[in-house]
Amino acid sequence: MLKTCVTPTVVCQIRHVLLRGAVRNVSTGPTLHGAIQGSDQAKPNRSFVMNLFGGKLQTVELFPYPEPLNEEQKEYVQAFVDPSVKFYQEVNDAARNDATASVDKAVVDALWEQGFLGPFIPTEYGGLGLSNAQSVIMSEISGSYDLGMCIFAGAHQSIGTKGITLYGTKEQKEKYLPQLSTGRVFGAFALTEPGTGSDAASVKTKAVLSSCGKYYILNGSKLWCSGGGIANIFTTFAQTEVVDPTTGEKKSKMTAFIVERHFEGVSTGPPEDKMGIKCSPTTEIFFEDAKVPVENVLGEIGSGFKIAVNILNSGRFGLGAMLSGTMKTCIEKAAEHVTNRVQFKRKLIEFENVQEKLAMMATYHYVAQSLTYMVAGNMDQGSVDFHLEAAVSKVFCTEAAWYVCDEAIQLLGGNGFMKSSGLERFLRDMRIFRIFEGANDVLRMFIALTGIQHAGKDLRELQKAFKNPLGNIGVILAEGSKRVGRKAGVGGTDLSPFVARELQNAAKQCAECVDMFSQTIESLLMKHGKGIVERQFQLARVADSAIDIYTMGVVLSRATRSLKKGLPSAQHELVMTQLWCQEAGSRVHRNLNRIHSGAFKDHYQRMALVARNVSERRGVAHTNPLEID
């Protein structure tokens, strides 16, 4: 650390470094929808990604890599692994599910009989009671065979039942969870509406308390409900009138409800005709004066938004788990092909461009799998500050899977384009993963703005400390020394104590990115203040940089664990981690440099101009070369 004596000159120097620009405007306003709500704010935030924005190294949920399963837990989940593989190899027919846009009754019956539809439901209610990490193993297996079936089951397993598991009263759990675990009753999650997509808080469906006080009358509709065609129990959301107990003011706030299909006024539309995941029936749901008993309010009146986003946050890692399995199958098909295929009298694997593709495919899978188990393991260990990490996992894994599958098709050539390979079905099925449960574009803004808001709060606290510098000298010196030191190239982030000796250079690359990132966030806050929310060209690069830095830290953690334990794949993991830190580190430098570049500021303005021209023309705005319309 940089040693600093307490003098007026030093205090003025620190003040200048910290308060230069419009620090009075560092508040970014409310975050985008999706943050975990209601956590204990008195406790320090343990999130690596959140603290990254403020230049703080918080490693408690990054190092060491979590080992959440003891021997008993491993033995328990292992009992379901072989039956799951057998189910997908001998019972389920992925191609038939896709072709008919349905699942045979015998297949559905087998799912119930094996207990695969109640993994998260506690054993006292008939479920398997799996931990998050245990569920990842099961999702990887299913994702390696059939993503359509993943969503057919997953819409019920996760978001369809999670609300009752997390927020249900004792009576609600006793009534509904046995039905959802072993009673052959499907659940679904109904949030999206025709005019409401990513802006989840603006749902229009309304619930009005009846004059007798025994029912809520629901009116409205829900769109694109996964499993809506087969579900009998819906976790749904509507605006209700809430009275502020202090002011008496009436407000409209979202409330969660447990709605049964047989309730008067509840109906569903026909299944949508989709690009992929065809066997998962996606439908509209209609509420026409639907009578929902007051005892079916889920959680508290007005807490529906918190419940909705927490359900989504708690299940996002599951998408990465499914796609980790898909990537594994894609890599296996590609490896088999390039190892045996001969062209120009050489096996494909002997060509460097093929080696590059296969190496990067394997590395992307390693990073995605590492992220998924990291988030799941931290959740199992009691983490409550995982919402940014879950968002990073969702964005990265869904985009990595698309890259890996696309490259596998490229390596197989014409064979990959044929339905017989199964890869084209994977590609169609996985396209929705970048859209649902939080569109990746919105999640990028959520990651950037939530982190920046946290950093802005820290700066405001420091600004308050300057109002009483002698009484807060410890705070001022700690923060000031850190910032002055970084600018002087002294006292930067050091990850060396956390990683294996063989990974020190890779750790240094990550640490340099951490310091460069925190300086960028500070400069953006000082330059734009609240206006940062409208700087979405820059925010996208901020989010991508945060994603790359966190993935670097995660693989450093996992590879270090493997090296220390002497796992058979340790050296292979070492090479992939070195490869990833070089690739990701280069992207961080490029993205952060673009944020500061005047040339790219002009570049973004040109993008905005082109987009406006296309929007005004409702299509291509340039003239045909033959000048014929």
Order of alpha helices (4+ residues) and beta strands (2+ residues): alpha-alpha-alpha-alpha-alpha-alpha-alpha-alpha-alpha-beta-beta-beta-beta-beta-beta-beta-beta-alpha-beta-beta-alpha-alpha-alpha-alpha-alpha-alpha-alpha-alpha-alpha-alpha
